[in-house]
Amino acid sequence: MKHILFLIVAITSMGLSAQNPVFTHVFTADPSPHVWPDDPNKLWVYTSHDEPGSNNHYGMTGYHAFSTTDMVNWTDHGRILHLENVKWAESHAWAIDAAFYRGKYYLIYCMKEAGIGLFRTGIARSDNPEGPFTDLGYVKGVEFGQDPALFIDDGIPYLFWGHDRKCFAAELNEDLMSIKPETYVDLTSQLTYVFEGPWVHKKEDTYYLTYPGLTPRRWPEKMFYGVADKPLGPYEFKGNFIDDFEGQSGTNHGGTVTFKGKDIMFYHSAWLSGGLSETRSVMADYLHYDKKGDIKPIVPSKEGLGNAKRTKTTLLLEAENGFAAGGELYNVIVDTWIKGYSGKGYVTNFDNPYDHVSMLAQVAKPAKYRFIVGYASPDGESNHDILINSYKYSEFVFPQSKEFTEIDFGIVELKAGDNLVRIFKRDWKPSKGELAIDYIKLEQVFEDKN
């Protein structure tokens, strides 16, 4: 039986019309943007996750998925895969990509193999774009498989990967679990200054390979590109299109997408953390080409995509993701007989003391949030408690409601990093009704500085 709960965190960027950084509630990097063929009106961005307060990239352990229909209102679907869900890996959940292939959604990522310390390119699969993703293993024939990108062209899957001044590519077999050795190519000599992070997109009949590079071996990274007539090249080096900019991270990494007729480049900076290269934030700017097809330089700005409204992100974390999302269901189940719920169901069956559901809310900085619960309690009043990390927030009474509704429980505080939110049955006071939890909203409280 599937277990579902939704955790929704609404967070608004501070600038009145700021579009960069795109996500301000959580540290994100290595964005992989996509529009899936079954929903051309929705844009998806898959990212790695930086831990607040970190001074290295070795502690990266999980990935997030974001979606939007208007580039202003975003949904963070929470943690979609974690190091703990990948049995063959021991560390370094670094850059990712995603793909839609033969009716399934795939997450392509890199981690270090346990006991060996060698980077591998992992493959995970899901029936849904927001996950959860289940690890299938790592791709055979890909040594030092760091920073993978999976490019599907006319139904043929191509894998690109790169690390430490090198870049490689190959066609994958149909199961995506191994390369075709005869197609393997070393693209390093074709891509001047290449360091890591290849990404391929197609514009008309031309293939563009973008990548972060060093000039020469001088940090921070700039973004370069080359062009070719075929996915596997040969590529002609064209030059730099994102130069040094104020507040950049030591690294850069990103990808391009065409959404509603406009080309967009996603990449990352250190703007949200105030210049700390180990806690990065996703950026987005329009990508333009000149008459010859060359990419015009991008100059990062706070305006970004130039929308009049500031970005707003809603974190939607489903308990059916289970361990991958950092949540837990303890002696509770998912049901669907009460109609009007969000998603695929609701959590219920809080029969015994301390039966509970927990959710993981990841936050970049300490902040106050308005705590709202979507629930139903058809048979009468329900009495439950809420525990956030180790702090219990009062006693929560859910009035009788035959249909799903919302109740505002006021202000709570979240700390930087991981916050475990737990709803559990009170052990001393009986409930008249069986509680059904549909979702939880945590809306950040902002100070008006204008």
N, C-alpha and C positions, 0 to 999 in steps of 0.2 A: 504494500500500500504506500502511495506517495504521501510525503509529509510537506505541507506548505504553510509558510507564514511570510508576510511581507513586512519589511522594515523600510520605511520611507523617511529620508532625511532631506528636507528642503533647505538649500543653502544658496545665498545670493552673493555674487561678487560685490566688492565694496564700491567700485567706480560706477558713476551714473550710467555711462555708456561703454564701460570697459568690456572688451571681448577677450583680452589676454591678461593673465592666463585663463584658459577656458574653464578649468575646474579649480575651485578655490577651497574646497573643503577637505581635500585629501591630496597627498603628494603622488604624482603620476609621471611616468616617463615612457619613452619608446612607443609612441602612438602608432597604431595600425588601423587606418580608416577604411571602411567598406560600405557599399550599398548592395544589399543582397537582392537577387533577381525576383524574389517573391514579394518584395515590398520596396519599390523604388522611391517611395516618399519618406523613408526612414534611413538615417545615417547611423552607422555603428562605428565606435572607436574602442579598440582593445588596447590596454596599457599594462605595463609593469607597475609595481608599487614600491615607493621608498618609505622607509620607516622614519617617523619624526625623530629628530635628534641624532640621526646616524651620521658618522663621519667616514663611512665606507659603503661600498656597493655589495659587500659580501653577505649582508644580512637580508637581502631581498628574497622573499619567500612566496609571493603570490601575485595574482593578476586580477584586473577588473575589466568590466565591459560597460560601455556607456552608449546611449542612443538618444537621438533627437529627430524631430520632424521640422524644426524651424531654426536651428543653430542658436537659439536663445534659451529655450527650456530643454534641459537635459535630464536623463535618468541614469543614475549610477546603479547598475544591477548588482553591485557588490562584488565580493570575492568569488571568482568563477572557477579557479583551480589554485591549489596550494601545494607546496613542496611535500607536505605530509600525505598527499594523495598520489604521489609518484614514487612507487616502491624502489625503482632503480636509481633514484637520484639522492644526493646528499646535501646540495647547496646551490647557490647562484641561480635563482630564478630571474634570469635576465631577459633580454628583448624577445618579443613575440610577434606573431602574425596570425591571421585567421583566413579561412577560405570556406566557400560553399562548393561542395563537390559531390555529384551524384546523389543529391537529395539530403545530404548531411552537412552539419557545420563542424569545421575542424579548427582546433587551436594548435598552432605550431610554435614551439617554445624551445628554449635551451636551458639546461641545467647540467651540473657536474655529476658524473656517474659515481655512485657510492664505492668507496674502496680504491678507486683509480684516480679520481680527480680530473678526468678528461671531459671536456664539454661534449655533450651529445645534443642532437636535435630531437626533441620529443614530439609525439603526435597524440592529441586527445580529441574525442568526438562527442557530439551532442545532437539531439533532435531539434534543439532550439538555439537560436543565436545567442541568447543570454545564458546558456548553459543550464545545469551544471555540465562540465566536461569530464569525461572519463578517459584516463590515460590508456593508450594502446601500446606503449613502448617507445623505443627510439629508432630512428631511421638508420638502416644498415648501409654502410659504405660512406658515411659522412663522418670523417675524423675531424676533431676540433670544430664541431658543428655549432658555432656561436652565431647569434644574431640572424636567425633563419627568416626567409621570406618565401612564401609559396605563391607562385604566379600561375593562374590557369589561363591558357590561351587555346581557344578552339577545342576545349575539352581535354587538353594535354597539360598535366601538372609539371611545373618546373620548380626546382628548389634552388635558392641562392643563399649563400652563407659567407661570412667573412670574419676575420679576427686579426689583430696585430699586423696591419699592413698587407693583408691578403684577402682575396675574394675568389670564390669558386661557384660553379653552377653545374646542374645536371638535370636531366629529365627523370622523373620518378616513375616507378611501376604503378599499375592501376590501384594497388592497395595502399599506396603512399608510404609503405614501410621500408622501401629500399630504392636506391638509385639504379638507373641503367648504366653500368660502368662504361659502356662504349660512348656515352654522351657526355661524360665528365669533362669539364673544361676549367682551366685556370685563367681567370680574367685579370689577374693582378697587374700584369704589364700593360694592359689596355686602359687601366683606370688610374691616372696620375693622382698621387697623394692618397690613394685609398687606404683606409685603416680598418673599417668594420661596417656593419649595418647596411648591407645592400637592400634596395627596394626597386622593383620594376613595375612600370605602368606603360600603357600603350596609348598614344595620341595619334589618331588617324592611322597611318601605316608605319609609324616610327615607334620603336621601343626605347624608353628612357630608363636608365639605371642611375638612381640617385644614391648617394652614400656620404657619410661623414669621413673627412680626411684631415691629415696633418701636413703642414707646409714648411719644411719637411720635419716631421716628428716634433712639431711645436704645438703645444697645447694653448688654448682650447681648440676643439675641432670646428672646422667649417663644413658647409654642405656643398658637394660637387656633383657633377653628372656626366654621363656619356650617352651616346645614342647608337642604335643598331637597326638593321633591317630584319633581324631574327632574334628570338628571345635569348639564345645562347651566344649571340654575337657573331662576328667580332664587333666590339664597341669602339666608337670614336670619342675620345675625350673632348668635352666641350668647355668645361670651366667651373667656376664657383658661382653659386646663386644665393647662398646665405653666408655673408661674411661675419667677422667679429661684430658683436653688438653688446651694449651695456647690459649687465645682469645675466649674461649667458652662463650656462653650465660648462664644466670642462668637457663634457661629452655633448654630442647631439645625435639625434636619431629620429627618423620619421618616415612618413609615407604620404602619398597623394591619392585623391579621390575626386570623382566628378559627381556632384550632388545638385540636382535640380538645374542642370545646365551650366554650373560653375565649377571650375577646377580649384581645389583647395589643397594646400600643403599643411600637414600637421607635423610638429616637431616638439622639442622641449627646451626649457630654459631653467634658470634658478630664481625666477622672479618672486614666486610665492614665499620662498624661504629667505629672501633677502640676500641672495648671492651664494648660498651654500650648494656646492656642486653635487652633494650626495642626497639632497632632498629637492627634487625637480618638479616641474609643473608643465603640463601640456599647453602648447601654443597652436594657433591656427591663423593662416593668412591666405588670401587668394593667390593662385598661381597663374601667371600670365605668360604668353608666348609672343615673340615678335613674328614678323612676316616670314622669316626663314625657319621658324619652328624652334628657335632657341628660347630657353627659359629666361625670363627677365628677373633681375635681382629682387630679392625680398628683403625689406628693411623692417624688422620687428617693431611693432608699436602697441601701446595699450589698447588702441581702437581695434586692432586686429581686423576682423571681417566688417567692421564699420556699422554694425546694427545700432539703432538708436537706443535699444534696451540693453540693460546689463544681463549677463548670463545668470541663470538659476539652475541649480542641479538638485535633483531628487534621488536619493539613494533608495533603491528598491531591492531588498535582500530577501529572497525566498528561502524558507526553511527546508524545502524539498532539496535544496543544494546540499543540505546536511553538512558533513565534515568539510567539504570543499569551501563552504561559505563561512565556516567558523561557528556554526550554530549547533544546537542539540535539541532533540526531542526526548523527554524522559517520561515514559508511561503516558504519553498523549498520542493522539492519532489525527489523521486528516479525514474530514468527511465533506459531503457535498449536498446533504438533504435540505439544509436551509438555503434557499435561493437568494441571489443578489450579492454573492461574495465576489471579491476581486480574484483575478488569476484562476487557479485550478482548484481552489478549495479553501478550507479554513481549519485551524487547529482546535481540537476539542478533546473531551474525555479527561478533564482534570479531576479524577475521582478520589485520589488519595492525597494526604498531606505531602507537600513538596513535589508532586507531579508538576512538571514545568516544561516550558519551551524557552530556549535562549537564542539570542541573535548577536552577531558581531557588528558593531558600528565603528568604522575606522575614520579617525578625525586627524587633520593635520595639526590643529592648534586647539588649546582649551577654549571652550565656548559654552554659552547657555543656549538651551533648546526648549521650545515648547513641546510638551509631550502629549500627543493625541493618539487615541486608540480607536480603531474601527472594530466593532464587535457586535454580537447578538447574544441575547440571553432570554430565549422565548418563554421559559417557564417561571421566571422570577428573578429576584435580585441575586447577584453573585459577588462573593467576597474574595479578593485575591491581593497579593502583594507584588511589588515591582522591586527588583534588585538591580542596580546599575553598578557594575564592578563590585565593591564590597559595601556599598552604601544602600540602605533600604529607604525608599521614598514613600513614607506614610503607609496608610491602608487604603486600598482602592476598592470602591464599591461600584459595581456595574449595575445600573438600574435595569429592570426588566425591559426588554426590547425584542419583539417578535421578528423584526427585520434588522438587517445590518445598518448601523448608525455610527456616528463618531461621538466621542466624549473627550473633552479637554481636561487634562489633569494638571495643567500649569507648567511651571518652569523646572527643568532639571539641568545639571551640569555634566558635561563630558570632558574628559582629559585628553591630551594629545596622545595619539596612538590608538590601541585597541580598547574598545569599551564593550563589555559583555552585558547585554540587557536581558534580564530573566523575568518572566511572568510565572508565578507559581501559586498553587492553591494554599490558602491560609490553613494552618494546622489546628486552630483553636475555635474557629467559628464556622458553622455549617452554612452552605449556600442553598438557597431555594431553587436556583436554576443552574443549568449546565452552561458554562461559558463557552462561547465560540469566538476565537480571535481571528479576525480577518487580516488586519495589518496594524502597524504602528507607525505614526509620523513623529519625527523629531525635527521641528522647524527651528532653525537657528534664529536667535534674537540679536538684532543689530542695533547699534547706537546710531542715531541720526546725527551726522557730522556736518550737515548742510544748514 
